[in-house]
Amino acid sequence: MTTWPMQTIGIIESCFKEKFAIPRQPGLSPSAEATLTLLPPFNTPDTVRGLEQFSHVWLMFIFHETAVQGWRATVRPPKLGGNQRIGVFATRSTFRPNPIGLSVAKLADIDTENGVRIHLHGADLLDGTPIIDLKPYLGYADAIAGASNGYADAGNSTLPVHFSNEAEVQLRQLQGRHPKLRSLITEVLAQDPRPGYADDPNREYGMALYQLNIKWHCDTTGAFVTTIEPA
């Protein structure tokens, strides 16, 4: 079997500090911020010359936290409630023969003052994710009108998101440091990050955004944020 050596070209710094609650597709949380720091010898302005002309970029990355668990021929997609098995190549599961992912993000800025740091919006990437390639997104070729989404068309509804009085106070206190925090929390929870098999209405969840622990639960009105505390 032929193998192909690859190098990590950069590392992602992301607002998502753990796998749980990361949006299952890119672009679902436009307020999510990430920075790609290129590594030597790729951290020269020459490697990104002309990239500023594009609005979005493709990122090829490694599922570094699940790679050691190996691959599975069939997996349970969240879109199907986590109860039905589908072939791995018919999903975007992390448990792949080669643990490679593909994401698209909005290109916000490129800083070449000291190395190369590429600022991104809407990325669905875990903090510390290794990036193995970066390409410009081409709208005329990459966006396919009328494409079929298969079973992924099912269940695209979103949850209303509410904040407790305590959480509202905490949001105001954090406004200076994280001005997009309310939008970020709302966008993430609206996608209902709970496992498909979760059916306990009294269960409280936590998710790590930046250096914060956001505690929340679901009730008949949607997702309800109770507190926002330092992690």
Secondary structure, DSSP 8 states (H G I E B T S, - for coil): ---------EEEEESB-SSTT--SSTTS-TT-EEEEEE-TTS-SGGGGTTGGG-SEEEEEEE-TTTGGG---SEE--GGGTT-S-EEGGGS--S--SS-EEEEEEEEEEEE-SSS-EEEEES----TT-EEEEEEE--HHHH--TT---GGGGS------EEE-HHHHHHHHHHTTT-TTHHHHHHHHHHT--S-TT---TT--EEEEETTEEEEEEEETTEEEEEEEEE-
